[in-house]
Amino acid sequence: MSDQRKKSVKAFKRAQKVIPGGVNSPARAFSAVEMDPIFIEKGEGAYLYDIDGNQYLDYVNSWGPMILGYNPPQVIKKLKKQLKKGTSFGAPTEIETEIAELIVDFYQAVDKVRMVNSGTEATMSAIRLARGYTGRDKIIKLEGCYHGHGDSLLVDAGSGVATLGIKGSPGVTENTAKETIVVPYNDQQAVEKVFKEYGFEIAGIILEPITGNMGVIAPEPGYLEFLREITRKNGALLIFDEVMTGFRLARGGAQELYEIEPDLSTFGKIIGGGMPVGAYAGREEIMDYVAPAGPVYQAGTLSGNPMAMQAGLATLKELKNKKVYSKLEKKAEKLEKGFKKNIEELEFPAYFNRVGSMFTLFFTEQEVKNYQDVKNCDLDLFAAYFKEMIEQGIYLPPSQFEANFISAALSEADLEKTITANYQALKKLKAEL
């Protein structure tokens, strides 16, 4: 298939002349897999089609939100209807309230919701709110968890940053970075040490309750409960970044699965049906600190954009049916069973992690529990695997440090094709080891 991507190669060269690095987000660059990025023309169901006309089974799902697949008819119908009314008003609409009511209904820990335009805006705003509400400055984040490119959180981040080998980023000041304390994921002792040293200077802890930006890693038993207890004990807020996991792993996200109620939650593009949107939400007494109700300022001209709200409303209404999640779980179980069988049969040095409809195949023989484990993976082997899967028409995230996503649009035949492609790719790589 490599010879059939000539238009993508040409498009990338053109883009590099006017766009930094030729892409509008580093995660799209394909540099970690030593390829030029593939330029997409359209998506339909479980498939993507590039500008050369090649077809790919998609496990990126626009980085998670396309849980129903591409162009679900109920979403398209809502968008067409809204398009005739107008694409943007910069004024309140009833759609914003309706979708906020759905989110409140789905999440026990949420009383009020503020819409923004991206996951980064959501986490930046949640951090500002945590500081404003507590009157404290320091934030704890977990190593390898990525919360967007806000200055306070771009410290030892995973995802695109880790892929590019950058620790933090130029442009983030030392004073800003000093207010963020980084500890390993799944390490209770490290958190205890920080609270013992800084005590009541800590405004809160932010984390991906189940990680996706260093690959899929679940919290160890008791870990989230521990974080809930220690934050309450010290008057700090617990912030769950559910930009990836929210509405995807369950209607109530990771906090429903683990029965933990954070003080604040952040959500991403799934609440906009894949369109540019985000939100932060939480208990009433905290959210009422946000302007104009309270003193913590945050604004957005296009927040609650009617097109995104209509797409999100249609998506969330579909997710009210819990059968969506049971069907996703069956698909994910089938894929996990097939991948693990391939690994065992070929005695291949790989480790498979999955939670719900999110999974990662790590190229390491050891169990993966934290960011340091991920950093020990064989990135060259991953790059070779990625290329083999692309040649077989399987589109994966172009980085070892990312989650893969399963959509409701995948058929049994699609899953079988993926398992077979995985076997063929691993078999070829095994022969070359």
N, C-alpha and C positions, 0 to 999 in steps of 0.2 A: 504493500500500500504506500510505502515511502515515496515511490516515484509518482504517485498520484496526488501529491500535495503541493504541486508546483505553484498554484495560486496562493496558498497560504504563505509559502516562502516569499513570494513577490509582495504580498500584502504586508508582511512583517518588515521587509526592507523599506517599504514606503512609510510605514508607521514610525520607524526609528528616526526618520528625518524630522518629525514634528511632535512626537510624544516621547518623553524620557524613557529610555529602554524599550520603546516600541509598544508598551502596555500601560494601561491605566491602573494597574494594581500589580505589585511584585509577584503575587502568587500565580499570576497567569504567564509568567515569563518563560517557563519550561527550562530555565537555566540549570536547575538541579538534575535534570534528566538529559542535559546536553542535546536539546532539540530546539528547533524553532517552534513557537506556539502555533497551535492549530486554530485557524479563524473559522468561527461558527456562523452559519447562515440561518439555520432554523432548528427548532426542537419540536418533536411530536411524540407524545406518549412517553415511552422509556428511551427514546432515541434522539441523538443529535446528528446534524448533517453539516459538514463543513462546506466551504465555498468551492471546493473541488468536486462536491457531490458524494463524498464518502460518508458512509453511515456508521455510527458508533452506538453501542449500548452504553448508557450513561450511568455512572456511579458517583458523579459530582453533584448533580441536582442543583446547579447554580450555588454550590457550597451549602446545600442543605434544604432550602425552603421549598423546592419543587416536590413536595411529598406526594402529591397527586399525579406527578408526571407533568409533561409540557402540554400546554393548551387544553386543560380540562374544560369541557363545554360550559359548565356552570360558571366558571370564572370569566371565560370569554364573553358570555352573554351579558354579565354585569358590566364588563368594561365597555362593550359596545353601547350599552344603554347610557352609561355615564358620559361617554365620548360625545354624545349628541347634546348633553346638557352643559358640558364644559370640563376642561381638564384641571383648572386651578382657580381658586377664588381668593385665597389668603383670608378667609373668613370662616366662621363655624358652620358645620353642616351636621345634620342629624346622624349621618353615617358614623362619624367619629364617636358619638355617644353609644351607638348600637354596638360597635366593635369593642369599645371599652367595657360595656356591660357583659359581653361574652367572656372577655379575659377575666373579669372579676368573678364571673360564675365558674370558670374553669380552675381558678387558683385560690385556694383557701387563704393564702397569706396576702392576698391583694384586695385592697379596698378602693384604691384610686390609681389611675393610669395617666401618664403624660406621653403623648406621641412625639416622636422625633423622626429624623430622616435616615438614620443608619444605626448599626450596632455600636459604632464608635461614639456617636453622639449620646447614645443611651448610657454607656458605661462612664463616659466623661461626666455626664450630668448626675448619675447616681453617686459618683465619688464626691462631686461638689456638694450634693445634698447631704451625704453622710458627714462631711466636714462641717457644713453649716448647721446641721441638726445637733451634732454632739459638741461643737465648739472646739474640736481637736483637729490636728493637722496630719498625723501619720496614717498611712494605709498599708496593710499587709497584702501582698499578692503572692501567688504560688508560682514557683519556677516552672516554666513551660506553658503556663496558662496565658493565652493571648486575649486581650480585651480591646482591640482596636489600637489606633495610633495616637491616642491622647498622650501628652507629655508625662503625666503622672504614672501611666501604666506601660510605657514603652521602655521597660527596664527588665533585662533578662527574659524577654518575651520569646514565645515559641512561634509556630506557624511560619509565615513568610520570613520573619526576622531570623529565626534559627536556620532556616533553609539557606539564607544568604550568608550565614556565618557572622552576623553582626550582633554585638552585645550592646543593647540599648541603641541609641542613634545620635549622630551629630545633630545639634539643634535643640536637644533636651539639656537644659541647664543643670549644673551640679546641685543647686539648691532645690530644684524640683525633684530630682532623682533621690535626694537624701530623705525626702518625706515618704518614699516608698520602700518598704522592707520586704525583701524577697526570701521566701522559705521554700524548701522542697515540698512537693505534693505528697500526701499520705504520710507526713512526718509530724506526729503529735508533739514530740519533744521539742522540735524546733519552734513551734508556735508557743508552747509554754515558756520557753526561754525568752522569746520576744516580749511576751506580756509581762514577764517578771522584770525585764530590763526597762521597758518603756511604759508599762502600766496604763495610766489614764491619759497618755498622749495619743493613743490609738483610736482613730475614728471608726475603723471597720476593717473587715477582711473581705476581699473580693476573690472569687474563684469560679472556674467552670466545675460544677459539682460532678459531672462526668466530662472528662476532657475530650476535645476534638481537635485542638490546635497543636498538639504534639502527638497526634494519633489518639485513638480511643483507649482511655484508661479509666477504670471504675474506681471509686473510692473504696478503701479497705473497710471491712466491717467496723462500725463504731466511729469512723473518722468524721463524718458529717455531724453526727450527734455530739461528738467532742467539740467541734467548732461552734455549734449552736450553744453549748453550755458555757464555753470559755468567753464567748463574746457577751453573752448576757451577764455573766459574773463580773465583767470588767466595764460594762456600760458601752460597749462598742457594737456596731451594726454588722450583721452578717448579710453579705450581698451575693446572690447567686447570679452569675452571668449565664443565662439560658438562651443566648442568641442562637446557638446551635440546637440545644437540647429541648428548648421550650416548644411545646405542641408536637414535637417530633417523636419523642420517646413515649409520651403519653399525653393526654389532653392537658394534664397539669404538670407536664415536664418531669425533670429529675426529682423535683421536690415532692411530686405525687408518688413516684416510685419508692423513694426512701422515707416518705412521711416526715419530712423536715420542713419547717416554715421559716424561711429567711425573712429579714426585715425589709429588704429591697430585692427586686428581681429586674433583670434586663432581658429584652426580647429583640429578635431580629426580623429578617425579611419574610419569614413564614406568615407573620401577621399582616403582610401586605401581598400575600399570594406570590411572593418572589419579587415584587416591585420594591424600589428603594424606600424602606421604612424601618423604624425601630421604636422601642418604647422602654420606659422605666416605670416601675410600679411598686406599690408597697402599702404598708399600713396607713390609715387615714392621718394619724397624728404626725407622721413623718412627711407624707406627701403634701400636707397642707403647709409645709415650709416653703413650697415652690411658688414663685411669683405667678399670678398676681395675688394668690391667697396668702403667701408668706414672703420672707425676705431673701430667699435664695433665688437669684435671677437665672432664668434659662428661657430662651425664645427660639422660634423658628418660623420663618415666613411661610414655608411650604409644609410645615408639620401637619399631619392629618390630611394630606393631599387626597382629594376625593377619588381619584383613579386607584391609588394604592389602597385606600380604605374599602372600596368596592371589591377589589380582587381579594383582599384579606378577609372580608366578611364572607364572601362565597367559600373561601377555603376553610375558614374556621367552622362554618355551618356544616360542611362535610365531615369535619373532625369531631363533631358532636356524636357521631355514630362510632361507638367503641369498636365495632367490627373492623373498622379501618386498621386499628392497631393490632388486633388479633391476626388479621391477614398479613400485615407487615411482619409480624413475629414469625409466622410460618415460613414466609419467604426467606427471612434472615436465617432461620434455623436450617433450612435446606442448604443455603449457601455456606454457612459455617460447617455443616457436616461434610459437604463436598470438599471444601478447601482443606479441612483438617485431615480428611482421608487421603488427599493428594500429598500433603506434607508427610504424613506417616508412611505411605507406600513408597515414596521416593527418598525417604530419610533426608528431607531437605531442611537446611538450617533456617527455619522461619517460625514465627509465633503469631497466633491469631487471637485478637481481642475483639469482643463484640458486646455491645449493650443495645438491645432493641434493634432498630433499623440503622444503627451506626456501627461500622467495623473498620479495623485496620489490620493489614498483614505486615508485621514487622520482620525485617530480615536480620534476625538474631535467634539464637537457640534458647536464650534465657527468658524467664518470665519478665514482662514489662510492667513496672509499677509506678515509675516516675520518669522525669525528664532525663536524668542521668542514664537510665536504662535505654531510653530512646536514642540518646546520643551515641551509644555503643553499637547501634545498628550499622549494617553494611550498606552505605548509601550508594556505592557503585553497583552493588547487586540489585538494589531497588531500581536504579536507573535502567539497568539492563532488562529487568522484569517489566517495567513500565513500557519500554519500547516494544517488547514482545507482545504485550497485551494490546497496544495500539494497532500493531500489524494484524491482529486477529479481530479488530473492530470493537475492542472494549476500552472505553474512555474512563480513566481513573484520575484522581488528583495527582498532579505532577510533582509530588513531594512525599517523602517518607513521613513527614511531620503533619499529616492531615488525616482526617476521617473520610471514609467512604460512606455514601448514603444510598439506601434502598428506597425506591419509590413504589407506590401502589400500582403503577402502570406496568411493572415487570411481570411477565408471564412465566409459567413453568418452563416453557421452551427457552426463554431468555436466561433464566437461572441455569438451566442445563448447559447452554452455550457458554456461559461465564465459567462454570466449573470445569468444562472441557478445555477452555482456553487457558485457565489457570494451570491445569495439569500439563498441557503442552509447553507452556512457558517455563514452568519449573523443571520439567524434564530436560528441556534444551539447556537451561542454565546449569543444571546438575552435571550434565556431560562436560560442561566447560570449566567446572570448578577444579 
